[in-house]
Amino acid sequence: MKQILRYLSEFFKDYPHVGFWLGWIFFLIIGISLRYVGVYDPHFTGYSYPFWGQLFFYAVPYFFSIGWWLIWYGDLKILLKSGFWALSFLILLALYLNKFAHFYENYLPAIEDGRFWLQKTYFNLHSTFFYLLIPLIYGIYTKEITPTRFYGCTARNFNISPYLWMLVIMLPLLVWASFQPNFWVKYPRYRPGYWEVVSGVSPWFSVSIYELSYILQFVGLEIFFRGFVVMALGKYMGKVSVFPMVAMYAFMHFYKPLAETIGSVFGGFILGGVSWKSRSVLGGMIVHIGIAMMMELLAFLQLYVRNLL
């Protein structure tokens, strides 16, 4: 834990201007407030021009964060570098493509043939695919990746103990949350039901495959956000690449409850700062997957105790 605090303290020392922090935080507060008071729908369902809404959904937090940094600290020469614009395009392209993870729904079978299970599983696999494909293409082209190095997938400078302590600290909070009514309505992410009964498919099979795809999504997400965005963009901006990463990461949570969105800002910043310093995303994977799996297990236990499973 001391190591993580040391990483973060070094981060704050490098960017001491209060105005910089307040402006960036104010932008996030405005964006989150507009979303959760119902000013706009992040799905842009029923809008006259949904394409433009989807296109700028991540571009706005991304370029605001970079522009705000340029005003306070940055070198405008970054805007003249074609590599910066190519990288920005690929980052936003991956997130744009992931917003259409349900494009294949018209081709899925009927409900009684496992439509809901396939929909949930395909969503995770679709997201994982683009989270990894774009960094792979960019890394091969720029020769930034090797068979033993892929945007933070390294155990070098990695200490597992702080992340295990994080999970220990989080466990009582998750247990408390699992007793809230809205928790076991939303979790587990996939709940076996009608399809398994009528088709004779084992719930152990359907849940296991889904949870595996769920874990893979977190692996891809950590590599993309804390690895690719932070480290590749860091070539042009240094550690301040954490700011556009966190802003986009928070916007990605606009489909979830407000508490999760707020938590994503703090969690994203901590994990992003640590990944920049350590050059490893393994800690983020452990925390993300660990919390997700504890939430799933607690949800199943709640359903079992309430005889709803």
Backbone torsions as a table, in degrees:
resi	resn	phi	psi	omega
1	MET	NA	-37.2	178.4
2	LYS	-62.2	-36.4	179.4
3	GLN	-62.7	-43.1	179.7
4	ILE	-64.3	-44.1	178.9
5	LEU	-63.5	-35.1	178.6
6	ARG	-67.7	-41.8	176.7
7	TYR	-57.8	-46.1	-176.3
8	LEU	-69.6	-37.6	179.3
9	SER	-63.9	-38.0	177.0
10	GLU	-64.2	-35.8	179.7
11	PHE	-63.7	-47.6	-178.8
12	PHE	-65.9	-34.6	-179.9
13	LYS	-64.9	-32.4	-178.1
14	ASP	-75.7	-19.4	-179.5
15	TYR	-131.3	76.5	-170.2
16	PRO	-84.0	-13.6	-174.7
17	HIS	-67.5	121.4	-178.9
18	VAL	-64.4	-35.9	-179.4
19	GLY	-61.5	-36.3	177.9
20	PHE	-62.2	-47.9	-179.3
21	TRP	-65.8	-44.7	-177.0
22	LEU	-64.3	-41.4	-180.0
23	GLY	-63.7	-43.2	-179.7
24	TRP	-67.6	-42.9	178.5
25	ILE	-65.0	-39.7	179.0
26	PHE	-62.0	-40.0	176.6
27	PHE	-58.8	-45.1	179.5
28	LEU	-64.7	-40.5	179.2
29	ILE	-61.8	-43.4	179.0
30	ILE	-63.4	-46.8	-179.5
31	GLY	-61.5	-45.4	179.9
32	ILE	-66.0	-41.3	-179.2
33	SER	-63.1	-46.1	-179.9
34	LEU	-61.2	-36.5	179.6
35	ARG	-67.7	-47.3	-169.2
36	TYR	-90.0	-5.7	168.9
37	VAL	-94.8	0.7	172.9
38	GLY	87.8	19.3	179.1
39	VAL	-65.7	-35.6	177.2
40	TYR	-147.2	158.8	179.7
41	ASP	-103.3	121.2	-178.4
42	PRO	-64.0	-16.3	174.5
43	HIS	-80.4	-19.2	-177.0
44	PHE	55.8	32.8	178.6
45	THR	-70.8	128.6	178.1
46	GLY	82.4	1.3	178.4
47	TYR	-76.4	152.9	-178.8
48	SER	-66.0	-34.7	-177.4
49	TYR	-130.1	68.4	-176.6
50	PRO	-62.7	-28.9	-178.9
51	PHE	-58.8	-45.9	-177.6
52	TRP	-69.2	-35.7	176.5
53	GLY	-62.3	-45.8	179.1
54	GLN	-65.3	-38.3	-175.9
55	LEU	-65.3	-41.3	-175.3
56	PHE	-93.9	-0.7	-175.6
57	PHE	-57.6	-44.8	178.9
58	TYR	-95.4	-24.0	-179.3
59	ALA	-64.6	-36.4	-178.2
60	VAL	-62.5	-54.5	178.9
61	PRO	-65.3	-32.5	-179.0
62	TYR	-64.9	-54.4	-175.3
63	PHE	-77.2	-26.5	173.9
64	PHE	-63.8	-46.5	-178.1
65	SER	-60.8	-41.8	179.9
66	ILE	-69.6	-44.1	179.5
67	GLY	-62.3	-39.9	179.8
68	TRP	-66.0	-37.8	176.1
69	TRP	-64.9	-41.8	179.7
70	LEU	-61.0	-37.9	180.0
71	ILE	-63.3	-39.7	-173.8
72	TRP	-92.9	-38.9	-170.2
73	TYR	-132.3	-25.9	-162.1
74	GLY	-78.6	172.3	176.9
75	ASP	-109.6	119.4	-176.5
76	LEU	-63.6	-11.5	178.9
77	LYS	-62.9	-20.7	178.8
78	ILE	-59.9	-30.2	-178.4
79	LEU	-73.1	-12.5	179.2
80	LEU	-95.6	-0.7	-176.6
81	LYS	-94.8	119.3	-178.5
82	SER	-63.5	-31.3	179.6
83	GLY	-63.3	-36.6	178.0
84	PHE	-63.0	-44.5	-178.7
85	TRP	-70.2	-36.2	176.8
86	ALA	-64.8	-43.4	178.2
87	LEU	-64.0	-43.8	179.1
88	SER	-60.1	-41.5	178.6
89	PHE	-61.0	-44.2	-178.2
90	LEU	-67.9	-39.3	178.1
91	ILE	-60.5	-49.0	-178.4
92	LEU	-70.4	-32.1	177.8
93	LEU	-62.9	-44.6	-179.8
94	ALA	-59.8	-44.3	-178.8
95	LEU	-70.5	-35.4	177.4
96	TYR	-64.4	-44.4	-179.4
97	LEU	-65.5	-33.8	179.6
98	ASN	-71.9	-17.1	176.7
99	LYS	-75.1	-8.2	179.8
100	PHE	-116.4	40.0	-178.3
101	ALA	-70.7	-9.0	-179.8
102	HIS	-105.1	15.8	-174.6
103	PHE	-64.2	-20.4	-176.8
104	TYR	-93.2	6.7	-174.5
105	GLU	-59.9	-31.2	-179.5
106	ASN	-65.3	-16.1	-177.0
107	TYR	-103.3	1.6	-180.0
108	LEU	-80.5	154.6	-179.5
109	PRO	-70.7	-179.0	-179.6
110	ALA	-68.7	166.2	-177.6
111	ILE	-56.9	-42.2	-176.6
112	GLU	-70.3	-10.3	178.0
113	ASP	-103.3	15.8	174.2
114	GLY	95.1	26.4	-177.7
115	ARG	-57.8	-46.6	-176.3
116	PHE	-64.8	-42.5	179.3
117	TRP	-63.1	-44.6	178.6
118	LEU	-64.5	-40.5	179.9
119	GLN	-60.2	-47.1	-178.8
120	LYS	-67.2	-41.5	-178.9
121	THR	-69.5	-44.3	179.7
122	TYR	-62.3	-36.1	178.6
123	PHE	-58.8	-45.8	180.0
124	ASN	-64.3	-43.0	-178.6
125	LEU	-69.2	-38.6	177.4
126	HIS	-59.6	-48.8	-179.4
127	SER	-62.1	-46.1	179.9
128	THR	-58.6	-40.4	-177.7
129	PHE	-58.5	-50.8	-177.0
130	PHE	-76.8	-29.7	174.6
131	TYR	-60.2	-32.9	-177.6
132	LEU	-97.4	-32.7	-176.1
133	LEU	-64.4	-48.0	-176.5
134	ILE	-62.7	-48.4	175.5
135	PRO	-60.0	-35.6	179.8
136	LEU	-64.0	-47.0	179.3
137	ILE	-60.8	-47.7	-178.7
138	TYR	-64.5	-43.8	-178.0
139	GLY	-65.2	-37.4	177.8
140	ILE	-68.1	-42.7	-178.2
141	TYR	-65.4	-41.7	-177.9
142	THR	-88.9	-5.6	-178.7
143	LYS	62.4	31.6	178.8
144	GLU	-85.6	-15.5	-178.5
145	ILE	-114.0	152.6	177.4
146	THR	-132.9	172.6	177.5
147	PRO	-57.7	-19.8	-178.7
148	THR	-113.1	4.8	-178.5
149	ARG	-142.3	119.1	-180.0
150	PHE	-142.7	85.4	174.0
151	TYR	43.9	63.9	173.8
152	GLY	93.1	-0.2	179.2
153	CYS	-84.9	70.8	-179.3
154	THR	-147.3	148.5	177.7
155	ALA	-94.5	0.0	178.7
156	ARG	-67.8	136.2	-178.2
157	ASN	62.5	20.5	-177.0
158	PHE	-106.6	129.8	177.4
159	ASN	-122.9	118.1	-172.1
160	ILE	-75.6	-25.5	-170.2
161	SER	-60.0	-41.2	179.8
162	PRO	-60.4	-33.6	-177.0
163	TYR	-76.7	-32.9	174.9
164	LEU	-67.4	-38.0	176.8
165	TRP	-64.6	-35.9	175.8
166	MET	-58.6	-43.6	-179.8
167	LEU	-66.3	-39.1	178.0
168	VAL	-62.4	-42.8	179.4
169	ILE	-65.9	-36.3	-177.0
170	MET	-75.0	-25.2	-173.5
171	LEU	-56.6	-49.4	178.8
172	PRO	-60.1	-36.1	178.5
173	LEU	-66.4	-38.9	179.3
174	LEU	-69.7	-37.9	176.6
175	VAL	-60.8	-44.8	177.2
176	TRP	-60.9	-45.2	-178.4
177	ALA	-63.0	-31.9	-177.1
178	SER	-67.2	-15.2	178.1
179	PHE	-92.8	-0.8	177.4
180	GLN	-82.5	139.2	-174.4
181	PRO	-55.5	-38.4	-176.3
182	ASN	-76.9	-12.0	-178.7
183	PHE	-69.3	-55.0	-175.4
184	TRP	-83.2	3.8	165.9
185	VAL	-82.0	-37.4	-178.2
186	LYS	-88.4	-31.0	-179.0
187	TYR	-118.1	149.2	-0.1
188	PRO	-68.4	160.4	-175.8
189	ARG	-64.7	-32.1	172.2
190	TYR	-131.2	129.9	-179.1
191	ARG	-119.3	119.9	179.8
192	PRO	-61.1	147.6	-176.6
193	GLY	-161.0	-125.6	-170.3
194	TYR	-57.6	-45.0	-175.7
195	TRP	-60.0	-46.4	-178.8
196	GLU	-62.7	-35.6	-178.3
197	VAL	-67.8	-50.5	-173.9
198	VAL	-76.2	-24.8	-176.0
199	SER	-100.8	-10.1	-179.9
200	GLY	76.7	15.1	178.3
201	VAL	-78.1	134.1	-180.0
202	SER	-66.7	130.0	175.2
203	PRO	-59.3	-30.3	177.4
204	TRP	-61.4	-38.0	-179.9
205	PHE	-69.2	-52.1	-176.0
206	SER	-63.1	-42.6	-179.5
207	VAL	-68.3	-40.8	-178.7
208	SER	-63.4	-44.3	179.3
209	ILE	-65.0	-42.4	178.5
210	TYR	-62.5	-47.0	-177.7
211	GLU	-63.0	-34.5	176.5
212	LEU	-63.4	-43.6	177.8
213	SER	-65.8	-33.2	178.2
214	TYR	-65.1	-43.1	177.7
215	ILE	-64.7	-42.8	179.5
216	LEU	-61.2	-35.4	178.7
217	GLN	-62.1	-40.1	179.3
218	PHE	-68.4	-34.9	175.8
219	VAL	-61.6	-49.1	179.3
220	GLY	-63.3	-40.6	-178.7
221	LEU	-62.1	-45.5	-179.5
222	GLU	-65.8	-41.0	178.2
223	ILE	-63.0	-40.6	-177.1
224	PHE	-70.8	-56.3	-173.8
225	PHE	-74.5	-56.6	-174.5
226	ARG	-82.6	-19.6	177.5
227	GLY	-98.1	-70.2	-173.7
228	PHE	-63.9	-55.1	-176.9
229	VAL	-61.8	-49.3	-176.2
230	VAL	-66.5	-46.1	-172.5
231	MET	-83.4	-42.0	179.6
232	ALA	-70.5	-45.2	177.9
233	LEU	-68.3	-26.5	179.2
234	GLY	-63.0	-20.3	175.8
235	LYS	-61.5	-28.4	-177.1
236	TYR	-102.0	-26.2	-172.2
237	MET	-122.3	-9.4	-172.8
238	GLY	73.2	-156.0	-174.2
239	LYS	-66.9	-13.3	178.9
240	VAL	-67.4	-7.8	173.5
241	SER	-59.7	-17.6	176.8
242	VAL	-62.4	-32.6	-175.6
243	PHE	-66.0	-51.9	176.3
244	PRO	-63.4	-32.2	177.2
245	MET	-61.6	-48.1	-178.3
246	VAL	-64.3	-41.1	-179.1
247	ALA	-61.9	-45.1	178.3
248	MET	-67.4	-38.0	179.6
249	TYR	-63.2	-39.6	177.4
250	ALA	-65.7	-43.2	179.1
251	PHE	-63.1	-33.6	178.2
252	MET	-62.7	-26.6	-179.7
253	HIS	-86.9	5.2	-179.6
254	PHE	-65.7	-11.4	177.5
255	TYR	-87.9	-1.4	-174.8
256	LYS	-114.6	172.8	178.1
257	PRO	-57.5	154.4	-176.3
258	LEU	-55.2	-42.6	-178.4
259	ALA	-59.2	-38.5	179.1
260	GLU	-68.2	-36.9	178.8
261	THR	-65.5	-45.4	178.2
262	ILE	-62.8	-43.0	178.6
263	GLY	-62.5	-32.0	-179.2
264	SER	-66.0	-29.4	178.2
265	VAL	-66.1	-49.8	-179.4
266	PHE	-67.8	-46.6	-179.5
267	GLY	-64.4	-42.6	179.8
268	GLY	-63.1	-39.5	-179.2
269	PHE	-68.4	-44.0	179.3
270	ILE	-62.0	-51.0	-177.5
271	LEU	-67.1	-34.8	178.4
272	GLY	-67.7	-43.9	178.4
273	GLY	-63.2	-40.4	180.0
274	VAL	-68.9	-40.8	-179.7
275	SER	-65.3	-35.7	177.7
276	TRP	-63.3	-44.3	-176.7
277	LYS	-73.2	-43.5	-175.5
278	SER	-86.4	-18.9	-176.0
279	ARG	63.9	26.2	-179.9
280	SER	-134.5	140.2	177.2
281	VAL	-107.8	7.2	-176.9
282	LEU	-63.6	-36.7	178.7
283	GLY	-62.4	-43.5	177.9
284	GLY	-61.7	-39.6	177.3
285	MET	-61.5	-45.1	-178.0
286	ILE	-61.9	-47.4	-178.7
287	VAL	-65.0	-48.0	-176.3
288	HIS	-63.3	-49.9	-179.0
289	ILE	-67.4	-40.1	-179.8
290	GLY	-61.4	-46.9	179.3
291	ILE	-64.9	-43.1	-179.1
292	ALA	-61.3	-43.5	-178.0
293	MET	-71.3	-34.5	175.8
294	MET	-65.3	-38.7	177.9
295	MET	-65.4	-40.7	178.4
296	GLU	-64.1	-46.2	-179.3
297	LEU	-63.2	-44.5	179.0
298	LEU	-63.1	-37.4	179.0
299	ALA	-65.9	-43.4	178.5
300	PHE	-64.9	-38.3	177.1
301	LEU	-63.9	-41.2	177.9
302	GLN	-62.4	-45.2	-179.9
303	LEU	-64.2	-38.6	179.6
304	TYR	-65.6	-45.8	-179.0
305	VAL	-64.4	-35.5	-178.8
306	ARG	-85.7	4.3	179.7
307	ASN	58.7	35.0	177.5
308	LEU	-102.7	2.0	-177.9
309	LEU	-115.5	NA	NA
